[in-house]
Amino acid sequence: MNFPAFEMSPVPVPGPDAVALQPFRGIYGMPMFVIVPCADIAKSVEFWVEGLGFFDFFTAPGQVTHLRRWAFQDVLLVPGAQAEGPGGLTVSFSCVLDEIDGIAEACERAVPGCTVGPRVMPWNSMELEVVTPEQTRVVMTAARPYDPDSPAAEHLRSMGIEGP
């Protein structure tokens, strides 16, 4: 599989010196966002902010809290019934490798036992799975530096994907 010419993304290039983006506080038309029903919005806001690194972009009390992390990482928390357990849907957010351990520690402080990982995935990322208080399954995913001699690179080549 051949990819088009490399274009710069707002997501940092993977590497040991990758620096996380600052939270984006600007206004834009949201190309994608997640709506999360919550039995206790205040508890969910605290977890998403303290554990996952989002900030409260806007709140209409009793209606919606709009959370954001990097640009285009938007979550709307709305009043709703509490799920009995994590659902089949998972939402993933990009981060950098240096953030994974801190996010895991912060989430575990807030809700012990809510994380799985981090673990190295065959598609060359490090991923941390988190189950939030409202039972949303969130994966924080950080790309790993590409090593053409690694098992991950071989895995990608076996699927017809050549690395950069």
Secondary structure in CASP SS format (residue, H / E / C, confidence):
PFRMAT SS
TARGET T0000
AUTHOR 0000-0000-0000
METHOD secondary structure of the structure
MODEL  1
M C 1.00
N C 1.00
F C 1.00
P C 1.00
A C 1.00
F C 1.00
E C 1.00
M C 1.00
S C 1.00
P C 1.00
V C 1.00
P C 1.00
V C 1.00
P C 1.00
G C 1.00
P C 1.00
D C 1.00
A C 1.00
V C 1.00
A C 1.00
L C 1.00
Q C 1.00
P C 1.00
F C 1.00
R C 1.00
G C 1.00
I C 1.00
Y C 1.00
G C 1.00
M C 1.00
P C 1.00
M C 1.00
F C 1.00
V E 1.00
I E 1.00
V E 1.00
P E 1.00
C E 1.00
A C 1.00
D C 1.00
I H 1.00
A H 1.00
K H 1.00
S H 1.00
V H 1.00
E H 1.00
F H 1.00
W H 1.00
V H 1.00
E H 1.00
G C 1.00
L C 1.00
G C 1.00
F C 1.00
F E 1.00
D E 1.00
F E 1.00
F E 1.00
T E 1.00
A E 1.00
P C 1.00
G C 1.00
Q C 1.00
V E 1.00
T E 1.00
H E 1.00
L E 1.00
R E 1.00
R C 1.00
W C 1.00
A C 1.00
F C 1.00
Q C 1.00
D E 1.00
V E 1.00
L E 1.00
L E 1.00
V E 1.00
P E 1.00
G C 1.00
A C 1.00
Q C 1.00
A C 1.00
E C 1.00
G C 1.00
P C 1.00
G C 1.00
G C 1.00
L C 1.00
T E 1.00
V E 1.00
S E 1.00
F E 1.00
S E 1.00
C E 1.00
V C 1.00
L H 1.00
D H 1.00
E H 1.00
I H 1.00
D H 1.00
G H 1.00
I H 1.00
A H 1.00
E H 1.00
A H 1.00
C H 1.00
E H 1.00
R H 1.00
A H 1.00
V C 1.00
P C 1.00
G C 1.00
C C 1.00
T E 1.00
V E 1.00
G E 1.00
P E 1.00
R E 1.00
V E 1.00
M E 1.00
P C 1.00
W C 1.00
N C 1.00
S E 1.00
M E 1.00
E E 1.00
L E 1.00
E E 1.00
V E 1.00
V E 1.00
T C 1.00
P C 1.00
E C 1.00
Q C 1.00
T C 1.00
R E 1.00
V E 1.00
V E 1.00
M E 1.00
T E 1.00
A E 1.00
A E 1.00
R C 1.00
P C 1.00
Y C 1.00
D C 1.00
P C 1.00
D C 1.00
S C 1.00
P H 1.00
A H 1.00
A H 1.00
E H 1.00
H H 1.00
L H 1.00
R H 1.00
S H 1.00
M C 1.00
G C 1.00
I C 1.00
E C 1.00
G C 1.00
P C 1.00
END
